[in-house]
Amino acid sequence: MENLNGKVILVTGGAQGLGKAICKTLAEAGATVIIGDIQQGKAEETAGEIQSRNFKAVFKRLDLSEEKSVEDVIASIKSEYGSLDVLINNAGIDFTKPITELSVSEWDSAMKVNLRGPFLTAKFGLAVMAEQQSGYIINIISTAALRAWTEASVYHASKWGLRGFTQALFTEARKSNVKVTGLIAGGMRTPFLLDRFPDIDPSVLQDPANVAAQIKHLLLNDTDTVIPELMVIPFKETSWP
Protein backbone atom coordinates (compact mmCIF):
# COMPACT_ATOMS: atom_id res chain seq x y z
CA MET A 1 0.00 0.00 0.00
CA GLU A 2 1.84 3.09 -1.24
CA ASN A 3 -0.63 5.58 0.16
CA LEU A 4 -3.83 5.82 2.18
CA ASN A 5 -6.21 6.41 -0.73
CA GLY A 6 -9.72 5.28 0.10
CA LYS A 7 -9.04 4.87 3.81
CA VAL A 8 -11.56 6.36 6.24
CA ILE A 9 -9.87 7.55 9.42
CA LEU A 10 -11.41 8.92 12.62
CA VAL A 11 -9.10 11.10 14.73
CA THR A 12 -10.39 12.11 18.15
CA GLY A 13 -9.24 15.49 19.37
CA GLY A 14 -8.33 16.36 15.81
CA ALA A 15 -9.01 20.09 16.03
CA GLN A 16 -5.60 21.21 17.26
CA GLY A 17 -2.14 20.14 18.38
CA LEU A 18 -1.07 16.61 17.60
CA GLY A 19 -4.57 15.75 16.37
CA LYS A 20 -4.43 18.51 13.79
CA ALA A 21 -0.99 17.36 12.62
CA ILE A 22 -2.27 13.79 12.31
CA CYS A 23 -5.28 14.90 10.27
CA LYS A 24 -3.16 16.97 7.89
CA THR A 25 -0.54 14.26 7.42
CA LEU A 26 -3.01 11.46 6.76
CA ALA A 27 -5.22 13.57 4.49
CA GLU A 28 -2.15 14.47 2.45
CA ALA A 29 -1.47 10.73 2.14
CA GLY A 30 -4.88 10.28 0.50
CA ALA A 31 -7.15 9.37 3.40
CA THR A 32 -10.58 10.75 4.17
CA VAL A 33 -10.12 12.18 7.65
CA ILE A 34 -12.96 12.54 10.14
CA ILE A 35 -12.12 15.18 12.75
CA GLY A 36 -13.92 14.08 15.90
CA ASP A 37 -13.87 16.88 18.45
CA ILE A 38 -16.02 18.89 20.81
CA GLN A 39 -14.38 22.16 19.69
CA GLN A 40 -16.49 22.92 16.64
CA GLY A 41 -14.86 26.21 15.63
CA LYS A 42 -11.29 24.93 15.72
CA ALA A 43 -12.27 21.62 14.11
CA GLU A 44 -14.07 23.29 11.23
CA GLU A 45 -11.05 25.58 10.74
CA THR A 46 -8.75 22.55 10.55
CA ALA A 47 -11.11 20.81 8.12
CA GLY A 48 -11.21 23.97 6.00
CA GLU A 49 -7.42 24.19 5.85
CA ILE A 50 -7.21 20.60 4.65
CA GLN A 51 -10.04 21.01 2.14
CA SER A 52 -8.46 24.18 0.74
CA ARG A 53 -5.55 22.02 -0.41
CA ASN A 54 -7.95 19.61 -2.14
CA PHE A 55 -7.63 16.89 0.48
CA LYS A 56 -10.51 15.20 2.27
CA ALA A 57 -11.56 16.13 5.80
CA VAL A 58 -14.88 16.60 7.58
CA PHE A 59 -15.84 17.59 11.10
CA LYS A 60 -18.14 15.53 13.29
CA ARG A 61 -18.95 16.73 16.78
CA LEU A 62 -17.75 14.05 19.14
CA ASP A 63 -18.16 14.19 22.92
CA LEU A 64 -16.08 11.35 24.33
CA SER A 65 -17.75 11.70 27.71
CA GLU A 66 -21.12 10.70 26.21
CA GLU A 67 -21.66 7.12 25.09
CA LYS A 68 -24.48 8.10 22.71
CA SER A 69 -22.27 10.67 20.97
CA VAL A 70 -19.55 8.09 20.33
CA GLU A 71 -22.00 5.46 19.14
CA ASP A 72 -23.77 7.91 16.83
CA VAL A 73 -20.58 9.26 15.26
CA ILE A 74 -19.20 5.82 14.45
CA ALA A 75 -22.58 4.68 13.14
CA SER A 76 -22.75 7.76 10.90
CA ILE A 77 -19.25 7.09 9.53
CA LYS A 78 -20.21 3.53 8.63
CA SER A 79 -23.44 4.72 7.04
CA GLU A 80 -21.87 7.56 5.01
CA TYR A 81 -18.58 5.96 3.99
CA GLY A 82 -19.27 2.23 4.24
CA SER A 83 -16.27 1.54 6.46
CA LEU A 84 -14.07 2.70 9.31
CA ASP A 85 -10.51 1.72 8.46
CA VAL A 86 -8.54 3.50 11.16
CA LEU A 87 -9.35 4.85 14.61
CA ILE A 88 -6.83 7.13 16.30
CA ASN A 89 -7.58 7.91 19.94
CA ASN A 90 -5.71 11.16 20.41
CA ALA A 91 -7.94 13.35 22.60
CA GLY A 92 -6.72 14.03 26.10
CA ILE A 93 -7.11 16.54 28.94
CA ASP A 94 -5.36 17.21 32.23
CA PHE A 95 -5.80 19.19 35.43
CA THR A 96 -2.43 20.25 36.81
CA LYS A 97 -2.87 20.60 40.56
CA PRO A 98 -2.12 18.79 43.82
CA ILE A 99 -4.25 15.78 44.72
CA THR A 100 -5.70 17.64 47.70
CA GLU A 101 -6.94 20.41 45.39
CA LEU A 102 -8.14 18.17 42.56
CA SER A 103 -11.92 17.93 42.63
CA VAL A 104 -13.80 14.69 42.13
CA SER A 105 -15.50 16.19 39.08
CA GLU A 106 -12.12 17.06 37.54
CA TRP A 107 -10.86 13.53 38.19
CA ASP A 108 -13.98 12.11 36.57
CA SER A 109 -13.75 14.47 33.58
CA ALA A 110 -10.17 13.50 32.79
CA MET A 111 -10.92 9.80 33.19
CA LYS A 112 -13.93 10.11 30.88
CA VAL A 113 -11.91 11.67 28.08
CA ASN A 114 -8.54 9.95 28.51
CA LEU A 115 -9.58 6.40 29.37
CA ARG A 116 -13.32 5.84 29.11
CA GLY A 117 -13.38 7.64 25.76
CA PRO A 118 -10.93 5.26 24.06
CA PHE A 119 -12.88 2.36 25.51
CA LEU A 120 -16.09 3.66 23.93
CA THR A 121 -14.54 4.40 20.54
CA ALA A 122 -12.84 0.99 20.53
CA LYS A 123 -16.04 -0.74 21.60
CA PHE A 124 -18.09 0.67 18.74
CA GLY A 125 -15.23 1.03 16.26
CA LEU A 126 -14.01 -2.54 16.67
CA ALA A 127 -17.52 -3.82 16.01
CA VAL A 128 -17.41 -2.15 12.58
CA MET A 129 -13.89 -3.36 11.88
CA ALA A 130 -14.76 -6.92 12.92
CA GLU A 131 -17.44 -6.98 10.23
CA GLN A 132 -14.85 -5.80 7.71
CA GLN A 133 -12.22 -8.18 9.07
CA SER A 134 -9.75 -5.33 8.78
CA GLY A 135 -8.75 -2.14 10.54
CA TYR A 136 -6.21 -0.37 12.70
CA ILE A 137 -6.58 1.27 16.12
CA ILE A 138 -3.84 3.57 17.43
CA ASN A 139 -4.04 4.89 20.98
CA ILE A 140 -1.93 7.93 21.76
CA ILE A 141 -0.57 7.31 25.22
CA SER A 142 2.26 9.37 26.79
CA THR A 143 5.53 8.97 28.59
CA ALA A 144 3.27 9.73 31.58
CA ALA A 145 2.39 6.04 31.38
CA LEU A 146 6.00 5.12 32.16
CA ARG A 147 6.95 7.48 34.96
CA ALA A 148 5.37 10.09 37.22
CA TRP A 149 5.80 13.73 38.19
CA THR A 150 4.08 15.92 40.70
CA GLU A 151 0.60 17.46 40.34
CA ALA A 152 -0.50 15.23 37.46
CA SER A 153 -2.15 12.35 39.31
CA VAL A 154 -5.23 11.95 37.15
CA TYR A 155 -3.24 12.28 33.92
CA HIS A 156 -0.84 9.57 35.05
CA ALA A 157 -3.65 7.31 36.24
CA SER A 158 -5.55 7.65 32.98
CA LYS A 159 -2.49 7.14 30.76
CA TRP A 160 -1.21 4.15 32.71
CA GLY A 161 -4.72 2.75 32.40
CA LEU A 162 -4.80 3.49 28.68
CA ARG A 163 -1.55 1.62 28.17
CA GLY A 164 -2.97 -1.45 29.91
CA PHE A 165 -6.22 -1.19 27.99
CA THR A 166 -4.30 -0.93 24.72
CA GLN A 167 -2.42 -4.13 25.42
CA ALA A 168 -5.65 -5.94 26.24
CA LEU A 169 -7.30 -4.52 23.13
CA PHE A 170 -4.39 -5.80 21.02
CA THR A 171 -5.08 -9.39 22.10
CA GLU A 172 -8.80 -9.15 21.28
CA ALA A 173 -8.65 -7.11 18.08
CA ARG A 174 -6.26 -9.44 16.28
CA LYS A 175 -8.96 -12.10 16.36
CA SER A 176 -10.79 -9.84 13.89
CA ASN A 177 -7.68 -9.08 11.81
CA VAL A 178 -7.45 -5.62 13.38
CA LYS A 179 -4.07 -4.19 14.37
CA VAL A 180 -3.55 -2.15 17.54
CA THR A 181 -0.63 0.08 18.46
CA GLY A 182 0.01 2.12 21.57
CA LEU A 183 2.02 5.20 20.59
CA ILE A 184 3.90 6.65 23.56
CA ALA A 185 4.57 10.27 22.69
CA GLY A 186 6.99 12.57 24.48
CA GLY A 187 6.63 16.32 24.84
CA MET A 188 5.44 18.22 21.78
CA ARG A 189 5.14 21.84 20.73
CA THR A 190 1.36 21.87 21.08
CA PRO A 191 -1.18 23.96 23.03
CA PHE A 192 -1.48 21.08 25.52
CA LEU A 193 1.94 22.05 26.90
CA LEU A 194 2.69 25.52 25.58
CA ASP A 195 -0.58 27.11 26.73
CA ARG A 196 -0.35 25.65 30.23
CA PHE A 197 3.38 26.00 30.81
CA PRO A 198 4.51 29.30 29.24
CA ASP A 199 8.00 28.96 30.73
CA ILE A 200 8.73 25.65 29.02
CA ASP A 201 11.64 25.62 26.57
CA PRO A 202 10.21 24.77 23.12
CA SER A 203 13.62 23.58 21.94
CA VAL A 204 13.35 20.46 24.11
CA LEU A 205 9.96 19.57 22.61
CA GLN A 206 9.26 17.86 19.30
CA ASP A 207 7.22 19.02 16.34
CA PRO A 208 3.88 17.16 16.39
CA ALA A 209 4.28 16.66 12.65
CA ASN A 210 7.15 14.29 13.44
CA VAL A 211 4.85 12.13 15.55
CA ALA A 212 2.16 12.26 12.87
CA ALA A 213 4.72 11.02 10.33
CA GLN A 214 5.40 7.98 12.48
CA ILE A 215 1.68 7.24 12.58
CA LYS A 216 1.56 7.39 8.80
CA HIS A 217 4.43 4.90 8.61
CA LEU A 218 2.54 2.53 10.91
CA LEU A 219 -0.53 2.68 8.67
CA LEU A 220 1.50 2.16 5.52
CA ASN A 221 2.76 -1.16 6.86
CA ASP A 222 0.54 -3.52 4.89
CA THR A 223 2.23 -6.73 6.05
CA ASP A 224 1.54 -9.42 8.63
CA THR A 225 3.90 -7.62 11.03
CA VAL A 226 2.56 -5.28 13.71
CA ILE A 227 4.20 -2.87 16.15
CA PRO A 228 2.24 -3.18 19.42
CA GLU A 229 3.97 -0.21 21.04
CA LEU A 230 6.08 2.64 19.72
CA MET A 231 7.81 5.42 21.68
CA VAL A 232 8.42 8.75 19.91
CA ILE A 233 10.21 11.35 22.02
CA PRO A 234 12.17 14.56 21.44
CA PHE A 235 15.89 13.93 21.03
CA LYS A 236 16.60 16.50 23.75
CA GLU A 237 13.97 15.35 26.23
CA THR A 238 16.06 15.25 29.42
CA SER A 239 13.43 13.51 31.54
CA TRP A 240 13.92 10.30 29.57
CA PRO A 241 15.47 7.87 30.30
Short mmCIF file of the C-alpha atoms (twelve columns), coordinates in Angstrom:
data_MODEL
# 
_entry.id   MODEL 
# 
loop_
_atom_site.group_PDB 
_atom_site.id 
_atom_site.type_symbol 
_atom_site.label_atom_id 
_atom_site.label_alt_id 
_atom_site.label_comp_id 
_atom_site.label_asym_id 
_atom_site.label_seq_id 
_atom_site.Cartn_x 
_atom_site.Cartn_y 
_atom_site.Cartn_z 
_atom_site.pdbx_PDB_model_num 
ATOM 1   C CA . MET A 1   0.000   0.000   0.000  1 
ATOM 2   C CA . GLU A 2   1.841   3.090   -1.242 1 
ATOM 3   C CA . ASN A 3   -0.629  5.581   0.161  1 
ATOM 4   C CA . LEU A 4   -3.834  5.822   2.176  1 
ATOM 5   C CA . ASN A 5   -6.212  6.415   -0.731 1 
ATOM 6   C CA . GLY A 6   -9.720  5.276   0.102  1 
ATOM 7   C CA . LYS A 7   -9.041  4.867   3.810  1 
ATOM 8   C CA . VAL A 8   -11.556 6.364   6.236  1 
ATOM 9   C CA . ILE A 9   -9.870  7.551   9.420  1 
ATOM 10  C CA . LEU A 10  -11.410 8.924   12.617 1 
ATOM 11  C CA . VAL A 11  -9.100  11.102  14.725 1 
ATOM 12  C CA . THR A 12  -10.391 12.109  18.146 1 
ATOM 13  C CA . GLY A 13  -9.235  15.492  19.374 1 
ATOM 14  C CA . GLY A 14  -8.333  16.359  15.809 1 
ATOM 15  C CA . ALA A 15  -9.005  20.094  16.027 1 
ATOM 16  C CA . GLN A 16  -5.598  21.208  17.264 1 
ATOM 17  C CA . GLY A 17  -2.143  20.143  18.383 1 
ATOM 18  C CA . LEU A 18  -1.072  16.610  17.601 1 
ATOM 19  C CA . GLY A 19  -4.572  15.751  16.374 1 
ATOM 20  C CA . LYS A 20  -4.431  18.507  13.785 1 
ATOM 21  C CA . ALA A 21  -0.992  17.357  12.625 1 
ATOM 22  C CA . ILE A 22  -2.271  13.794  12.305 1 
ATOM 23  C CA . CYS A 23  -5.283  14.904  10.275 1 
ATOM 24  C CA . LYS A 24  -3.162  16.972  7.887  1 
ATOM 25  C CA . THR A 25  -0.540  14.258  7.418  1 
ATOM 26  C CA . LEU A 26  -3.008  11.456  6.760  1 
ATOM 27  C CA . ALA A 27  -5.220  13.567  4.491  1 
ATOM 28  C CA . GLU A 28  -2.152  14.466  2.450  1 
ATOM 29  C CA . ALA A 29  -1.474  10.727  2.135  1 
ATOM 30  C CA . GLY A 30  -4.879  10.281  0.501  1 
ATOM 31  C CA . ALA A 31  -7.152  9.366   3.400  1 
ATOM 32  C CA . THR A 32  -10.585 10.746  4.172  1 
ATOM 33  C CA . VAL A 33  -10.116 12.183  7.651  1 
ATOM 34  C CA . ILE A 34  -12.955 12.540  10.144 1 
ATOM 35  C CA . ILE A 35  -12.121 15.180  12.753 1 
ATOM 36  C CA . GLY A 36  -13.922 14.083  15.902 1 
ATOM 37  C CA . ASP A 37  -13.866 16.876  18.450 1 
ATOM 38  C CA . ILE A 38  -16.018 18.891  20.814 1 
ATOM 39  C CA . GLN A 39  -14.382 22.164  19.687 1 
ATOM 40  C CA . GLN A 40  -16.491 22.925  16.641 1 
ATOM 41  C CA . GLY A 41  -14.859 26.212  15.626 1 
ATOM 42  C CA . LYS A 42  -11.293 24.927  15.720 1 
ATOM 43  C CA . ALA A 43  -12.268 21.617  14.108 1 
ATOM 44  C CA . GLU A 44  -14.066 23.291  11.229 1 
ATOM 45  C CA . GLU A 45  -11.054 25.584  10.745 1 
ATOM 46  C CA . THR A 46  -8.749  22.549  10.553 1 
ATOM 47  C CA . ALA A 47  -11.107 20.811  8.121  1 
ATOM 48  C CA . GLY A 48  -11.211 23.965  6.002  1 
ATOM 49  C CA . GLU A 49  -7.415  24.192  5.853  1 
ATOM 50  C CA . ILE A 50  -7.212  20.601  4.649  1 
ATOM 51  C CA . GLN A 51  -10.037 21.005  2.138  1 
ATOM 52  C CA . SER A 52  -8.458  24.183  0.736  1 
ATOM 53  C CA . ARG A 53  -5.548  22.019  -0.414 1 
ATOM 54  C CA . ASN A 54  -7.945  19.607  -2.141 1 
ATOM 55  C CA . PHE A 55  -7.632  16.894  0.476  1 
ATOM 56  C CA . LYS A 56  -10.513 15.201  2.270  1 
ATOM 57  C CA . ALA A 57  -11.556 16.134  5.798  1 
ATOM 58  C CA . VAL A 58  -14.877 16.604  7.577  1 
ATOM 59  C CA . PHE A 59  -15.839 17.592  11.102 1 
ATOM 60  C CA . LYS A 60  -18.143 15.534  13.293 1 
ATOM 61  C CA . ARG A 61  -18.950 16.733  16.775 1 
ATOM 62  C CA . LEU A 62  -17.748 14.049  19.144 1 
ATOM 63  C CA . ASP A 63  -18.156 14.187  22.916 1 
ATOM 64  C CA . LEU A 64  -16.076 11.352  24.327 1 
ATOM 65  C CA . SER A 65  -17.753 11.699  27.711 1 
ATOM 66  C CA . GLU A 66  -21.119 10.703  26.210 1 
ATOM 67  C CA . GLU A 67  -21.663 7.118   25.086 1 
ATOM 68  C CA . LYS A 68  -24.476 8.100   22.713 1 
ATOM 69  C CA . SER A 69  -22.272 10.666  20.971 1 
ATOM 70  C CA . VAL A 70  -19.549 8.093   20.332 1 
ATOM 71  C CA . GLU A 71  -21.998 5.458   19.139 1 
ATOM 72  C CA . ASP A 72  -23.767 7.909   16.828 1 
ATOM 73  C CA . VAL A 73  -20.575 9.261   15.260 1 
ATOM 74  C CA . ILE A 74  -19.203 5.820   14.450 1 
ATOM 75  C CA . ALA A 75  -22.581 4.685   13.135 1 
ATOM 76  C CA . SER A 76  -22.750 7.762   10.896 1 
ATOM 77  C CA . ILE A 77  -19.253 7.093   9.535  1 
ATOM 78  C CA . LYS A 78  -20.207 3.534   8.627  1 
ATOM 79  C CA . SER A 79  -23.443 4.723   7.037  1 
ATOM 80  C CA . GLU A 80  -21.873 7.558   5.013  1 
ATOM 81  C CA . TYR A 81  -18.585 5.957   3.993  1 
ATOM 82  C CA . GLY A 82  -19.269 2.228   4.242  1 
ATOM 83  C CA . SER A 83  -16.269 1.544   6.456  1 
ATOM 84  C CA . LEU A 84  -14.066 2.696   9.306  1 
ATOM 85  C CA . ASP A 85  -10.510 1.724   8.455  1 
ATOM 86  C CA . VAL A 86  -8.539  3.498   11.163 1 
ATOM 87  C CA . LEU A 87  -9.354  4.846   14.614 1 
ATOM 88  C CA . ILE A 88  -6.827  7.134   16.300 1 
ATOM 89  C CA . ASN A 89  -7.582  7.908   19.940 1 
ATOM 90  C CA . ASN A 90  -5.712  11.160  20.405 1 
ATOM 91  C CA . ALA A 91  -7.941  13.347  22.602 1 
ATOM 92  C CA . GLY A 92  -6.722  14.034  26.105 1 
ATOM 93  C CA . ILE A 93  -7.107  16.541  28.937 1 
ATOM 94  C CA . ASP A 94  -5.360  17.214  32.231 1 
ATOM 95  C CA . PHE A 95  -5.802  19.192  35.432 1 
ATOM 96  C CA . THR A 96  -2.432  20.253  36.815 1 
ATOM 97  C CA . LYS A 97  -2.875  20.604  40.558 1 
ATOM 98  C CA . PRO A 98  -2.119  18.787  43.818 1 
ATOM 99  C CA . ILE A 99  -4.254  15.780  44.720 1 
ATOM 100 C CA . THR A 100 -5.696  17.636  47.697 1 
ATOM 101 C CA . GLU A 101 -6.936  20.413  45.395 1 
ATOM 102 C CA . LEU A 102 -8.140  18.170  42.560 1 
ATOM 103 C CA . SER A 103 -11.920 17.930  42.635 1 
ATOM 104 C CA . VAL A 104 -13.798 14.689  42.131 1 
ATOM 105 C CA . SER A 105 -15.501 16.189  39.081 1 
ATOM 106 C CA . GLU A 106 -12.118 17.062  37.544 1 
ATOM 107 C CA . TRP A 107 -10.858 13.534  38.188 1 
ATOM 108 C CA . ASP A 108 -13.982 12.105  36.571 1 
ATOM 109 C CA . SER A 109 -13.754 14.468  33.577 1 
ATOM 110 C CA . ALA A 110 -10.170 13.497  32.793 1 
ATOM 111 C CA . MET A 111 -10.920 9.802   33.188 1 
ATOM 112 C CA . LYS A 112 -13.928 10.109  30.883 1 
ATOM 113 C CA . VAL A 113 -11.910 11.667  28.083 1 
ATOM 114 C CA . ASN A 114 -8.541  9.955   28.514 1 
ATOM 115 C CA . LEU A 115 -9.579  6.399   29.371 1 
ATOM 116 C CA . ARG A 116 -13.316 5.841   29.109 1 
ATOM 117 C CA . GLY A 117 -13.378 7.644   25.758 1 
ATOM 118 C CA . PRO A 118 -10.927 5.264   24.055 1 
ATOM 119 C CA . PHE A 119 -12.880 2.356   25.509 1 
ATOM 120 C CA . LEU A 120 -16.087 3.655   23.927 1 
ATOM 121 C CA . THR A 121 -14.544 4.399   20.538 1 
ATOM 122 C CA . ALA A 122 -12.843 0.993   20.530 1 
ATOM 123 C CA . LYS A 123 -16.038 -0.735  21.604 1 
ATOM 124 C CA . PHE A 124 -18.090 0.670   18.738 1 
ATOM 125 C CA . GLY A 125 -15.233 1.027   16.258 1 
ATOM 126 C CA . LEU A 126 -14.007 -2.536  16.671 1 
ATOM 127 C CA . ALA A 127 -17.520 -3.821  16.014 1 
ATOM 128 C CA . VAL A 128 -17.412 -2.152  12.584 1 
ATOM 129 C CA . MET A 129 -13.885 -3.360  11.885 1 
ATOM 130 C CA . ALA A 130 -14.760 -6.915  12.920 1 
ATOM 131 C CA . GLU A 131 -17.442 -6.983  10.232 1 
ATOM 132 C CA . GLN A 132 -14.850 -5.800  7.708  1 
ATOM 133 C CA . GLN A 133 -12.219 -8.183  9.074  1 
ATOM 134 C CA . SER A 134 -9.752  -5.325  8.783  1 
ATOM 135 C CA . GLY A 135 -8.749  -2.144  10.536 1 
ATOM 136 C CA . TYR A 136 -6.207  -0.371  12.705 1 
ATOM 137 C CA . ILE A 137 -6.580  1.271   16.122 1 
ATOM 138 C CA . ILE A 138 -3.843  3.574   17.429 1 
ATOM 139 C CA . ASN A 139 -4.045  4.888   20.980 1 
ATOM 140 C CA . ILE A 140 -1.929  7.935   21.760 1 
ATOM 141 C CA . ILE A 141 -0.567  7.314   25.223 1 
ATOM 142 C CA . SER A 142 2.257   9.367   26.790 1 
ATOM 143 C CA . THR A 143 5.527   8.974   28.594 1 
ATOM 144 C CA . ALA A 144 3.269   9.729   31.577 1 
ATOM 145 C CA . ALA A 145 2.388   6.035   31.376 1 
ATOM 146 C CA . LEU A 146 5.999   5.121   32.164 1 
ATOM 147 C CA . ARG A 147 6.949   7.485   34.959 1 
ATOM 148 C CA . ALA A 148 5.374   10.093  37.217 1 
ATOM 149 C CA . TRP A 149 5.802   13.726  38.187 1 
ATOM 150 C CA . THR A 150 4.077   15.924  40.696 1 
ATOM 151 C CA . GLU A 151 0.602   17.458  40.342 1 
ATOM 152 C CA . ALA A 152 -0.502  15.233  37.462 1 
ATOM 153 C CA . SER A 153 -2.149  12.354  39.312 1 
ATOM 154 C CA . VAL A 154 -5.227  11.951  37.146 1 
ATOM 155 C CA . TYR A 155 -3.241  12.275  33.923 1 
ATOM 156 C CA . HIS A 156 -0.837  9.568   35.049 1 
ATOM 157 C CA . ALA A 157 -3.647  7.309   36.243 1 
ATOM 158 C CA . SER A 158 -5.546  7.646   32.980 1 
ATOM 159 C CA . LYS A 159 -2.495  7.140   30.763 1 
ATOM 160 C CA . TRP A 160 -1.206  4.146   32.714 1 
ATOM 161 C CA . GLY A 161 -4.721  2.750   32.395 1 
ATOM 162 C CA . LEU A 162 -4.803  3.493   28.681 1 
ATOM 163 C CA . ARG A 163 -1.546  1.622   28.170 1 
ATOM 164 C CA . GLY A 164 -2.966  -1.446  29.906 1 
ATOM 165 C CA . PHE A 165 -6.222  -1.189  27.994 1 
ATOM 166 C CA . THR A 166 -4.304  -0.928  24.715 1 
ATOM 167 C CA . GLN A 167 -2.415  -4.129  25.418 1 
ATOM 168 C CA . ALA A 168 -5.647  -5.942  26.243 1 
ATOM 169 C CA . LEU A 169 -7.300  -4.520  23.125 1 
ATOM 170 C CA . PHE A 170 -4.393  -5.803  21.024 1 
ATOM 171 C CA . THR A 171 -5.082  -9.391  22.102 1 
ATOM 172 C CA . GLU A 172 -8.795  -9.146  21.278 1 
ATOM 173 C CA . ALA A 173 -8.652  -7.107  18.082 1 
ATOM 174 C CA . ARG A 174 -6.259  -9.438  16.282 1 
ATOM 175 C CA . LYS A 175 -8.960  -12.096 16.361 1 
ATOM 176 C CA . SER A 176 -10.792 -9.842  13.893 1 
ATOM 177 C CA . ASN A 177 -7.684  -9.082  11.809 1 
ATOM 178 C CA . VAL A 178 -7.449  -5.619  13.377 1 
ATOM 179 C CA . LYS A 179 -4.066  -4.193  14.371 1 
ATOM 180 C CA . VAL A 180 -3.553  -2.154  17.537 1 
ATOM 181 C CA . THR A 181 -0.626  0.082   18.455 1 
ATOM 182 C CA . GLY A 182 0.014   2.122   21.573 1 
ATOM 183 C CA . LEU A 183 2.020   5.204   20.590 1 
ATOM 184 C CA . ILE A 184 3.899   6.646   23.557 1 
ATOM 185 C CA . ALA A 185 4.573   10.271  22.688 1 
ATOM 186 C CA . GLY A 186 6.987   12.567  24.481 1 
ATOM 187 C CA . GLY A 187 6.634   16.323  24.835 1 
ATOM 188 C CA . MET A 188 5.442   18.222  21.778 1 
ATOM 189 C CA . ARG A 189 5.135   21.844  20.731 1 
ATOM 190 C CA . THR A 190 1.361   21.872  21.078 1 
ATOM 191 C CA . PRO A 191 -1.176  23.958  23.030 1 
ATOM 192 C CA . PHE A 192 -1.478  21.078  25.522 1 
ATOM 193 C CA . LEU A 193 1.942   22.047  26.903 1 
ATOM 194 C CA . LEU A 194 2.689   25.522  25.576 1 
ATOM 195 C CA . ASP A 195 -0.582  27.105  26.726 1 
ATOM 196 C CA . ARG A 196 -0.353  25.650  30.228 1 
ATOM 197 C CA . PHE A 197 3.380   26.000  30.814 1 
ATOM 198 C CA . PRO A 198 4.506   29.295  29.243 1 
ATOM 199 C CA . ASP A 199 8.003   28.963  30.731 1 
ATOM 200 C CA . ILE A 200 8.727   25.647  29.018 1 
ATOM 201 C CA . ASP A 201 11.637  25.621  26.573 1 
ATOM 202 C CA . PRO A 202 10.209  24.768  23.117 1 
ATOM 203 C CA . SER A 203 13.619  23.576  21.938 1 
ATOM 204 C CA . VAL A 204 13.350  20.459  24.107 1 
ATOM 205 C CA . LEU A 205 9.963   19.570  22.610 1 
ATOM 206 C CA . GLN A 206 9.262   17.859  19.302 1 
ATOM 207 C CA . ASP A 207 7.224   19.016  16.338 1 
ATOM 208 C CA . PRO A 208 3.877   17.165  16.394 1 
ATOM 209 C CA . ALA A 209 4.278   16.656  12.648 1 
ATOM 210 C CA . ASN A 210 7.148   14.288  13.438 1 
ATOM 211 C CA . VAL A 211 4.850   12.125  15.553 1 
ATOM 212 C CA . ALA A 212 2.164   12.263  12.867 1 
ATOM 213 C CA . ALA A 213 4.715   11.023  10.330 1 
ATOM 214 C CA . GLN A 214 5.405   7.980   12.482 1 
ATOM 215 C CA . ILE A 215 1.684   7.242   12.578 1 
ATOM 216 C CA . LYS A 216 1.565   7.390   8.796  1 
ATOM 217 C CA . HIS A 217 4.425   4.896   8.612  1 
ATOM 218 C CA . LEU A 218 2.535   2.532   10.907 1 
ATOM 219 C CA . LEU A 219 -0.532  2.682   8.675  1 
ATOM 220 C CA . LEU A 220 1.505   2.161   5.519  1 
ATOM 221 C CA . ASN A 221 2.765   -1.164  6.855  1 
ATOM 222 C CA . ASP A 222 0.540   -3.517  4.886  1 
ATOM 223 C CA . THR A 223 2.231   -6.732  6.047  1 
ATOM 224 C CA . ASP A 224 1.540   -9.418  8.632  1 
ATOM 225 C CA . THR A 225 3.904   -7.619  11.027 1 
ATOM 226 C CA . VAL A 226 2.559   -5.280  13.705 1 
ATOM 227 C CA . ILE A 227 4.200   -2.870  16.151 1 
ATOM 228 C CA . PRO A 228 2.238   -3.184  19.418 1 
ATOM 229 C CA . GLU A 229 3.969   -0.214  21.035 1 
ATOM 230 C CA . LEU A 230 6.082   2.645   19.720 1 
ATOM 231 C CA . MET A 231 7.808   5.417   21.680 1 
ATOM 232 C CA . VAL A 232 8.416   8.747   19.909 1 
ATOM 233 C CA . ILE A 233 10.206  11.348  22.017 1 
ATOM 234 C CA . PRO A 234 12.172  14.555  21.444 1 
ATOM 235 C CA . PHE A 235 15.887  13.934  21.030 1 
ATOM 236 C CA . LYS A 236 16.599  16.500  23.751 1 
ATOM 237 C CA . GLU A 237 13.967  15.352  26.235 1 
ATOM 238 C CA . THR A 238 16.063  15.255  29.417 1 
ATOM 239 C CA . SER A 239 13.427  13.513  31.538 1 
ATOM 240 C CA . TRP A 240 13.915  10.305  29.570 1 
ATOM 241 C CA . PRO A 241 15.466  7.865   30.302 1 
# 
